[in-house]
Amino acid sequence: MDRKYLLAAEAFNYSYNKYADKLDIRAKRFSQYMPDDIVILEKAERDNWSFEQLAEALEMEPEKVEFLLRGYERAKDIIDAPSPAESFRRGVRHSIRYAIKEGLESDEDIEKLVVQICYRAADLSYLLDIKNQKLSEYSEELREIPSDLDLLDNL
């Protein structure tokens, strides 16, 4: 999948493998409609469209446009990361923030977060496969601790 399809998968909350499977069967929703929405979002961003122009071009109700815009911004952050490892890190970060926002209070909530992190690992695997790379190539980067976090020095 190229960037447009990865953005669509991420913006519409699909794992990359699942989205690629849908492309393989040529499902129009995945091969045409969702990527077309990404193209519209990119053009709207580039050309500074108003919210009304965007809603009209997407043929969506304002509430759905807001949801899609948030997904698109998240998708760009994740897909445009400088490396697959950073993409994974950003995806996990978004998943954790969402889980906290929704309430992370029960074992079931924790299990849902674990599942989301596992999906992020599967997405990392997909990114590595399309780049013909191994996870071990990113071992050091994945273990990197941001310089402003000294509380994790003993890991």
C-alpha positions in Angstrom: 0.0 0.0 0.0 1.2 3.5 -0.7 0.8 6.5 1.7 -2.7 7.3 0.5 -4.0 3.8 1.5 -2.0 3.8 4.8 -3.6 7.2 5.6 -7.0 5.8 4.8 -6.5 2.7 6.9 -5.3 4.8 9.9 -7.9 7.5 9.5 -10.8 5.0 9.3 -9.4 2.8 12.1 -8.4 -0.3 10.1 -5.3 -2.4 10.7 -3.0 -2.2 7.7 -3.3 -5.9 7.0 -7.1 -5.9 7.1 -7.2 -2.9 4.8 -4.7 -4.5 2.4 -6.9 -7.6 2.3 -9.9 -5.4 1.3 -7.8 -3.9 -1.5 -6.9 -7.4 -2.7 -10.6 -8.2 -3.2 -11.1 -4.8 -4.8 -13.8 -3.6 -2.5 -14.7 -0.1 -3.8 -15.1 1.3 -0.3 -11.4 0.6 0.4 -9.9 1.0 -3.1 -11.8 4.1 -4.1 -14.1 5.9 -1.6 -11.9 6.0 1.4 -8.7 6.9 -0.5 -10.7 9.6 -2.4 -11.7 11.1 1.0 -8.0 11.3 1.9 -7.2 13.0 -1.4 -10.0 15.6 -0.6 -8.6 16.1 2.9 -5.1 16.7 1.5 -6.4 19.2 -1.1 -8.5 21.0 1.5 -5.5 21.3 3.8 -3.2 22.5 1.0 -5.7 25.0 -0.3 -7.1 26.2 3.1 -10.7 25.2 2.4 -13.4 26.3 4.9 -15.1 23.6 6.9 -18.2 24.1 4.8 -16.3 23.5 1.6 -14.8 20.4 3.0 -18.1 19.0 4.3 -19.6 19.7 0.8 -16.7 18.0 -1.0 -16.9 15.0 1.3 -20.7 14.9 1.1 -20.8 14.4 4.9 -22.6 15.8 7.9 -20.5 18.2 10.0 -20.2 15.7 12.9 -18.8 13.0 10.6 -16.4 15.5 9.0 -15.0 16.5 12.4 -14.5 12.8 13.3 -12.7 12.2 9.9 -10.5 15.3 10.4 -9.4 14.0 13.8 -8.6 10.6 12.3 -6.8 12.2 9.4 -4.6 14.3 11.7 -3.8 11.2 13.7 -3.1 9.3 10.6 -0.6 11.9 9.3 1.2 11.9 12.6 1.6 8.2 12.5 2.1 7.5 8.8 4.5 10.4 8.3 6.8 9.4 11.1 10.4 9.3 10.1 10.7 5.5 10.7 8.5 2.5 11.2 9.6 2.4 14.9 8.5 6.0 15.4 5.3 5.3 13.6 4.7 2.4 16.1 5.6 4.6 19.0 3.2 7.3 17.9 0.4 4.8 17.2 0.8 3.3 20.7 0.8 6.8 22.2 -2.5 7.6 20.4 -4.0 4.4 21.5 -3.1 5.0 25.2 -4.4 8.6 25.1 -7.7 7.4 23.6 -7.9 4.6 26.3 -7.3 7.1 29.1 -9.9 9.5 27.6 -12.5 6.7 27.4 -11.7 5.5 30.9 -9.1 2.9 31.8 -10.7 1.6 35.0 -11.4 -2.1 34.6 -9.6 -5.2 33.6 -11.7 -5.2 30.5 -10.6 -1.7 29.6 -7.0 -2.7 30.1 -7.5 -5.8 27.9 -9.0 -3.5 25.1 -5.9 -1.4 25.3 -3.7 -4.5 25.1 -5.5 -5.5 22.0 -5.0 -2.1 20.4 -1.3 -2.2 21.2 -1.1 -5.7 19.6 -2.8 -4.2 16.5 -0.1 -1.5 16.5 2.5 -4.3 16.6 0.8 -5.9 13.6 0.8 -2.6 11.8 4.5 -2.2 12.5 5.0 -5.7 11.1 3.2 -4.6 7.9 5.3 -1.5 7.6 8.5 -3.5 8.0 7.3 -6.1 5.4 6.6 -3.5 2.7 10.0 -2.0 3.4 11.6 -5.5 3.4 13.1 -4.7 6.8 13.5 -6.6 10.1 12.3 -5.5 13.6 15.9 -6.0 14.9 17.0 -3.1 12.7 14.9 -0.8 14.9 15.8 -2.4 18.3 17.9 0.5 19.5 15.3 3.1 18.3 12.5 1.3 20.0 14.4 1.2 23.3 15.3 4.9 23.1 14.2 7.0 26.0 13.3 10.6 25.4 16.0 12.8 26.9 13.4 14.6 29.1 12.5 11.3 30.8 15.2 10.5 33.3 12.9 8.4 35.5 13.4 5.5 33.2 17.2 5.4 33.4 17.3 2.0 34.9 15.6 0.1 32.0 
